[in-house]
Amino acid sequence: QVQLVESGGGLVQAGGSLRLSCTASLRPFSRYSVGWFRQAPGKEREFVSGISWTGDSVKGRFTISRDNAKNTVYLQLNSLKPEDTAVYYCAAVPRGVIPVAPNEYNYWGQGTQVTVSS
């Protein structure tokens, strides 16, 4: 059974940092692109960042990276704001591009809670 497991969430003060991890049982992991999404209460799931199987990534507030030897993708969250509070999910798709729509991903993790206090 395919699994994606997120970790690294928690409670942090505004301006703080967290590093989220997404470890997958997908093989070969190097042939999957991975996206990070988040969903706050009452809001739709939104794309945060993504990295392709070639290592190309989406540039934004947060930094994404991958270690194929560890079957893991990381999301570094710096300068966090209260509005970043959400459940963060990783998702994987066996494509070389990075979709931004949730329904284009085949596999999902269970999510990890990030709470930023003011």
Residue pairs with C-beta under 8 A, 6 or more apart in sequence:
1 25
2 24
2 25
2 26
2 107
3 24
3 25
3 109
4 22
4 23
4 24
4 25
4 26
4 90
4 91
4 92
4 107
4 108
4 109
5 22
5 23
5 24
5 109
5 110
6 20
6 21
6 22
6 88
6 89
6 90
6 109
6 110
6 111
6 112
7 20
7 21
7 23
7 112
8 18
8 19
8 20
8 21
8 112
9 18
9 20
9 88
9 112
9 113
9 114
9 115
10 18
10 113
10 114
10 115
11 115
11 116
11 117
12 18
12 80
12 114
12 115
12 116
12 117
13 116
13 117
14 80
14 81
14 82
14 116
14 117
14 118
15 79
15 80
16 80
16 116
17 76
17 77
17 78
17 79
17 80
18 77
18 80
18 114
19 74
19 75
19 76
19 77
20 36
20 74
20 75
20 76
20 77
20 88
20 90
20 112
20 114
21 72
21 73
21 74
22 34
22 36
22 72
22 73
22 74
22 75
22 90
22 109
23 70
23 71
23 72
24 32
24 34
24 71
24 72
24 73
24 90
24 92
24 107
25 71
26 32
26 71
26 92
26 107
29 68
29 71
30 53
30 68
31 53
31 94
32 53
32 92
32 93
32 94
33 50
33 51
33 52
33 53
33 92
33 93
33 94
33 95
33 96
33 97
33 98
33 99
34 50
34 51
34 66
34 73
34 90
34 91
34 92
35 47
35 48
35 49
35 50
35 90
35 91
35 92
35 93
35 98
35 99
35 100
35 105
36 47
36 48
36 49
36 50
36 62
36 64
36 73
36 75
36 88
36 89
36 90
36 91
37 45
37 46
37 47
37 48
37 88
37 89
37 90
37 91
37 102
38 45
38 46
38 48
38 84
38 86
38 87
38 88
38 89
38 114
39 45
39 46
39 86
39 87
39 89
39 111
40 85
40 86
40 87
43 86
45 89
45 102
47 100
47 101
47 102
48 60
48 62
48 75
48 88
49 57
49 58
49 60
49 62
49 63
49 64
49 75
50 57
50 58
50 64
50 98
50 99
50 100
51 57
51 58
51 64
51 65
51 66
51 73
51 98
52 96
52 97
52 98
53 95
53 96
54 96
55 66
56 98
57 64
57 65
57 98
58 64
58 98
61 78
61 79
62 75
62 76
62 77
62 78
63 75
63 76
63 78
64 73
64 74
64 75
64 76
65 73
65 74
65 76
66 72
66 73
66 74
67 73
67 74
73 90
75 88
75 90
77 84
77 114
80 114
80 116
81 116
82 116
82 117
82 118
83 116
84 114
84 116
85 114
85 115
85 116
86 114
87 111
87 112
87 113
87 114
88 111
88 112
88 113
88 114
89 108
89 109
89 110
89 111
90 108
90 109
91 102
91 105
91 106
91 107
91 108
91 109
92 105
92 106
92 107
93 99
93 104
93 105
93 106
93 107
94 106
99 105
